[in-house]
Amino acid sequence: MNNRINPELERKIRPFTIPNLMQYIVIGQGVIFALMYIWPTLGYRIYSTISLSRSAILQGQIWRLLTFVICPPSSSPIFIIFALYFYYFIGQSLERMWGTVRFNLFYWVGMLGAIIACMITGYADNSYLNLSLFFAYAAIWPDQQVLLFMIIPIKMKYLALFDALIFIWRFIVGSISTKITILLCLVNVFLFVGGDLSNMIRNEIRYFKTRQNYRNTMWR
């Protein structure tokens, strides 16, 4: 995988990039979630003010184009700890691998996809954008083992497969707006790690066929 981008483009973009971007996003999501849990009236009011909404954006609330990334996922307090830790871990790992400029570009393209989806459908959020991080990480380190919920050892490629099944199911049963949102929020994955994902899938198919051939040979 080529981790470099055009030097001239990198020079122009670098002043606008944010080092440790995922750290700030995770902190923001954690603060908003804590407010929603501890002080619901204020927390949900803030959430409704920073989330993506086409009608609100067209009324001049353009801050939503940026602030929607710190809207936390809807989950229990226990799950949110694992989710935010995982987002932070994957984001920091990708930034170390790619560099700040490339990682920022990856996330910005995902943000742009969510924004375009919002302007087409009326509403979108950051859930598919954050899930796209799993695909990117698994494409680069498919065999790395992580502890799911700090307990269950699992390889990233299997976690990405589960992630993909969720996307496919939501795409099949979802509305047209859901389909548009999923496709647009995955543009960054295809642009940045599409080749790596294809290689991972081919390697898994080749490995599966090799195992099947071996088993068939053993049973003869």
N, C-alpha and C positions, 0 to 999 in steps of 0.2 A: 504493500500500500504506500502510495506517495503522500507523505505528511506535509509536503511543502505546498505553498500557494505562490502565485506570481509575486515576486519581490516588490514590484512597483505597487501592486494592489495592497500588499501587506503594509507597506510604508504609509499608504494613505489611510488605511483603516486603523492601524495601531493606536493613534491618539484617542480613538473613540471606544476602544475595547475596555472591558472591565476585568482585571485579574481576579481570580477566585469568584467568578460570576455565580456559580452554583451555591457557594457559601451564602451569599447575600439573598439569593432566592429562597433557600431553605430557611434562613433566619426569618425572612418576611412571612413565609407561609406559617412558620411556627408561632410567630407573634399573633397573626390574624386568627389562627385556630385557637390559641389560648384565650383570646378575647371572646371568641364565639362560644367557648366552653364556660369561661368564668363570668363573663359579663355579656350575655347573649344579645341584649338590646343594642349595645354599642357595637359588638362584634359583627352581627349580621347587617347592621347599618353600614359599617365600613365595607363589608364584603360586597353588598349591593352597589356600593359607590365605585368600587375599583374593578369589578368584573366586566367582561366584554358584553356590550349591548349595542346593536346597530343604531337603534333609535336614540340612545343616549349619546353616542359618538356624533351622530348627525346634528344633535342639539348643541354641540360644542364641547362635550366632555372628553376631550382628546387624550387626557391622561390615562384613560382606560386602555389605550393602545400599548402602554407599558406596564401599568399596574396589575393587569390581569395575571401576570406570571406569578404573583405572590398570593393568589387565591389558593388556599389549601384544599386538598382533596377531602371529600366528605367521608369521614371514617371515625372510628372510636379513638379515644386518646392513646390506647395501647398501640393500635395499628399505625397511627400517625407518626409515632416515634420511629418505628421500623421503616416506614415509607420515606420519611424525610432523611433518615440516616442513609438509606440506600440511594436516594437522589444525590445526596452530598458525595457519597463514596464514588459513585459512577461518574458524576460530573467532574470531580477533582482528578480522577484517573484519566479521563478523556483529555482534560486540559493539559495534564503533564505529558501525555502521549503526543497530542497534536500541537500544543502550544496555545497561548491565550487567544491569538488572532483566529486561528482555525476553529477553536471551540466556540468562540463568540459568534462566528459566522454560522456555524451549525445551529446554534440556538436561535439566532436572529432569523434564519430562514424558516425554522419551525414556527417562530412567533408570527412571521409574515403569513405563513400558511393558515394559522389560526385566525388571524385578522381578516384575511380574504374570505375564509369560510364564514366568519361572523357577518361580513358585509353582504354575502350572498344569501345566507340562511336567516339572518337576524340575531343569531346567538352562537357563541362557541366558548370553549374554555381551554385550560392548559393541560387537561388530562392526557390527551393523545400526544401532546408535545413532550410531556414528561416521560410517558411510556416509550417514546422514540429513543430515549437515552439507552434503554435496555438493549434495543436492536443494535445500536452503534457499539456498545460495549461488547456484546456477544459476538459481533462480527470480527472484532479485533482480538478478543481473548475468549474464544468459544469453549476451551477446555478448562478455564480457570474455575476453581471450585470456591463457592461462597457459602456462608451459613445463612440460610433463609430463616428469618425470625431469630437470628443468633443461635439457632439450634440445629436445623436440618441442613446437612451438606448437600449441595446441588451444583452441577456445572451450569455455567452461564448459558450454554447453547440450549439446554433443556428449559431454562427459565424463559429464554427468548421464544422458544417454541410455544410454551404456555401463553406468553404474551401475544404471539401471532394468532393463536386460536381465539383469544378474546377479541382481537381486532376483526378476524374473519367472521366470527359469530355476530358481532355488533354490526358489521357491514351488511351481512345477509338479512338480519331481522330489523335493522334500523331503518329509519325514514330516509328520504332522499337527502335531507340536511345532514344526517349522521354520516351517510356515505361520502358526501362532499367534504365534510370536516375531516374524516379519517384520511382520505386521499391527500388533501392539502397539507395536513399536519405530518404526513410521512414523506413529503418531498425532500426534506433535509436528509432523511435516511438514504433515499435512492441516490441523491447527489453526492453524498460524502462517503457512504460505505456500501453502496449497491454492489460493487464488484466483490467486496469482502463477503457479503452475505451470500452471493451466488457461489463463491468458492466454498463457503462453509456448508451450504446445502449439497453441493456436488460431492464434497468429501464425506458427508454423512450418508448419502445414497450409496457411494462406493463402499463405505465401511459396512453398511447394512447388507449389501449384496455379497461382500466377502464372507461375512458371518454366516449368511444363509447357505452359500456354497460349501463352507466348511462343515456346517451341520449336516447338509445333505450327504457329503462325503463320509462323515462319521457313521451315519445310519445305514449306509449301503452294506 
